[in-house]
Amino acid sequence: MESVEINPTLGNFDVKKDQKTSLNSTETQSHWDQAYTKTSEESLGWYESDPKLMIDLINACQLPKNSPILIAGSGSTLLLDKLHEEGYSKLIATDISEVALSQLESRIGPSGITYILDDLTQPKSLKAIEPVKLWIDRAVLHFFLEKEEQENYFDLIKEKLLPDGFVIFAEFNLSGAEKCSGLPVLRYSSEMLQNQLGKDFKLLKSFDFDFINPSGGVRPYIYTLFQRIS
Ligand SMILES: C[S@@+](CC[C@H](N)C(=O)[O-])C[C@H]1O[C@@H](n2cnc3c(N)ncnc32)[C@H](O)[C@@H]1O
């Protein structure tokens, strides 16, 4: 693992069922560490055995294999395995869960991947990374309920994305579920994402997709591909 910072304040924390507001950073880390500890990877509600749609969007960007690509809130996604197998050599996997990143690293290894433990809404280590050509977010942004969290996250994307770089979001759409992993989510349309990114980003692709989760539940997502145009 090339870069991991461990939060010494990590502790046990029970997430209340009717939680309406965002958790703080320590609570968030504890929630997700517990999720990845208690449930096998293939049973996680967001587990995708074949991230084909995401791979298709990434291929649509036509990036050289040595382009820096950041997978935000990567969890233990198989997308990393696929990109690694396809020869992408500058991958960054970042998450608030040390457990998820450890699972990822023990599966794929350190070669070609930088693992960064950080909070996307209060970034520290991520502030120091080199700019990336592609930013990928599946089922992460929709947890950021507070305006300040969203602003911090979008500021980070804008700070760390190269000119003419790409951003892919796959979030619960407006008819999607109201919770994920027991936490309330903010559901998105392409217009809402465009508003957050601003006029310097152009929407290249957008479509809805009904993801069937490992329990057989339907989870309607919106997939979007944006490019920075100035
Ligand atoms: C629903 S899972 C999706 C995981 C992965 N993107 C996928 O598609 O399999 C949400 C992920 O976001 C991470 N996460 C949640 N809040 C975060 C934050 N503030 N900063 C960084 N990662 C966060 C969680 O640890 C978890 O891995």
The ligand as an ORCA input file, in Angstrom:
! r2SCAN-3c Opt
* xyz 0 1
  C     -22.257      2.421     -1.350
  S     -20.559      2.275     -1.160
  C     -19.979      2.281     -2.866
  C     -18.586      1.706     -2.993
  C     -18.042      1.686     -4.421
  N     -18.020      3.019     -4.997
  C     -18.810      0.732     -5.280
  O     -19.450      1.170     -6.239
  O     -18.744     -0.464     -5.004
  C     -20.097      3.907     -0.613
  C     -18.617      4.051     -0.348
  O     -18.339      5.408     -0.055
  C     -17.423      5.452      1.018
  N     -17.612      6.749      1.695
  C     -18.718      7.186      2.330
  N     -18.533      8.421      2.821
  C     -17.269      8.775      2.479
  C     -16.487      9.936      2.692
  N     -16.969     10.992      3.367
  N     -15.230      9.975      2.199
  C     -14.730      8.905      1.514
  N     -15.429      7.775      1.274
  C     -16.689      7.712      1.758
  C     -17.788      4.248      1.879
  O     -16.765      3.835      2.732
  C     -18.132      3.216      0.817
  O     -17.013      2.469      0.434
*
